[in-house]
Amino acid sequence: MNDKTALAPYGVGMTQTSLVLPPDLSFEDYTEVGEFLFRLKAQREAELDTINWFIGDWLQFGEHKWGERYAQAVTETGLAYQTLANIQWTVAKFEDVSRRKERLTFTHHAAVAALPEADADELLDEAEEQGWSSYTVREHAQDRTAENDGKDPFAERARRALRNAADLVARLDVEEWAKAVIEGLVRPLCRDGDGDAAAFLGDLALRLSIVMQGIKE
């Protein structure tokens, strides 16, 4: 049984990027549709990124029709609140389904959702034409946000890179960090037999590891 056949009894329409629920759908049927969608997400998460469009449209429908009551059905899905909130927020930003690009993933759309509509659409068009990954789209979206805020996109990208590097280093324990410094800095810079340089850089690695320990404490 395919997905459309399974939902046919409820009068639900599906495209690659949207789920259309009938206006007269009962709350009980709405709940059953949700249960099906979340089973589908659990079974096919890796291969069906677009299931997030279906879940987001399902959430939007429930909120518009039943308000607080729909939270009952949401709670029963078992998914984290923030996960569902992120999905619904992106779908709400692309409530006009004509703006959803079938050749791009939900993640591409999420990457530009915070931008003004014209900017988001422009980047999605370019992503479609250039074959950009969602990561590349996110980088361009962050650059566009910086430009809109009157900031230097290059400087902001450098700041993000430094924050990411700091986060990565912070996750290493002291021994791992010291080893990374020695392997990545000390050995490549020391020539064979250059004992003074080796001693200097080895001492530097030790001192830096002590500083890292102090930061973590």
ChimeraX attribute file (.defattr): number of C-alpha atoms within 10 A of each C-alpha:
attribute: neighborCount
match mode: 1-to-1
recipient: residues
	/A:1	5
	/A:2	6
	/A:3	11
	/A:4	13
	/A:5	10
	/A:6	12
	/A:7	17
	/A:8	11
	/A:9	9
	/A:10	16
	/A:11	14
	/A:12	16
	/A:13	13
	/A:14	16
	/A:15	12
	/A:16	15
	/A:17	23
	/A:18	23
	/A:19	18
	/A:20	14
	/A:21	19
	/A:22	12
	/A:23	9
	/A:24	8
	/A:25	13
	/A:26	11
	/A:27	15
	/A:28	10
	/A:29	12
	/A:30	19
	/A:31	19
	/A:32	14
	/A:33	18
	/A:34	21
	/A:35	16
	/A:36	15
	/A:37	20
	/A:38	19
	/A:39	12
	/A:40	14
	/A:41	19
	/A:42	10
	/A:43	11
	/A:44	12
	/A:45	14
	/A:46	8
	/A:47	9
	/A:48	14
	/A:49	16
	/A:50	19
	/A:51	21
	/A:52	25
	/A:53	25
	/A:54	23
	/A:55	22
	/A:56	23
	/A:57	22
	/A:58	23
	/A:59	24
	/A:60	18
	/A:61	19
	/A:62	22
	/A:63	14
	/A:64	10
	/A:65	14
	/A:66	11
	/A:67	11
	/A:68	10
	/A:69	12
	/A:70	19
	/A:71	13
	/A:72	10
	/A:73	18
	/A:74	19
	/A:75	11
	/A:76	11
	/A:77	17
	/A:78	9
	/A:79	11
	/A:80	10
	/A:81	11
	/A:82	9
	/A:83	9
	/A:84	16
	/A:85	13
	/A:86	14
	/A:87	20
	/A:88	21
	/A:89	17
	/A:90	21
	/A:91	28
	/A:92	15
	/A:93	19
	/A:94	18
	/A:95	16
	/A:96	9
	/A:97	13
	/A:98	10
	/A:99	16
	/A:100	21
	/A:101	17
	/A:102	14
	/A:103	14
	/A:104	20
	/A:105	18
	/A:106	22
	/A:107	19
	/A:108	23
	/A:109	24
	/A:110	20
	/A:111	22
	/A:112	27
	/A:113	21
	/A:114	16
	/A:115	17
	/A:116	13
	/A:117	13
	/A:118	8
	/A:119	17
	/A:120	22
	/A:121	18
	/A:122	12
	/A:123	22
	/A:124	24
	/A:125	15
	/A:126	12
	/A:127	19
	/A:128	16
	/A:129	10
	/A:130	9
	/A:131	13
	/A:132	16
	/A:133	14
	/A:134	20
	/A:135	12
	/A:136	14
	/A:137	23
	/A:138	20
	/A:139	15
	/A:140	18
	/A:141	21
	/A:142	20
	/A:143	19
	/A:144	21
	/A:145	19
	/A:146	17
	/A:147	14
	/A:148	14
	/A:149	10
	/A:150	9
	/A:151	13
	/A:152	13
	/A:153	19
	/A:154	12
	/A:155	12
	/A:156	16
	/A:157	16
	/A:158	11
	/A:159	12
	/A:160	13
	/A:161	12
	/A:162	12
	/A:163	12
	/A:164	12
	/A:165	11
	/A:166	11
	/A:167	11
	/A:168	10
	/A:169	15
	/A:170	15
	/A:171	11
	/A:172	13
	/A:173	13
	/A:174	19
	/A:175	12
	/A:176	13
	/A:177	19
	/A:178	21
	/A:179	15
	/A:180	15
	/A:181	19
	/A:182	19
	/A:183	12
	/A:184	11
	/A:185	14
	/A:186	21
	/A:187	15
	/A:188	9
	/A:189	14
	/A:190	16
	/A:191	11
	/A:192	8
	/A:193	8
	/A:194	10
	/A:195	11
	/A:196	10
	/A:197	15
	/A:198	18
	/A:199	13
	/A:200	13
	/A:201	19
	/A:202	18
	/A:203	13
	/A:204	16
	/A:205	20
	/A:206	18
	/A:207	13
	/A:208	16
	/A:209	20
	/A:210	13
	/A:211	13
	/A:212	18
	/A:213	15
	/A:214	9
	/A:215	9
	/A:216	10
	/A:217	6
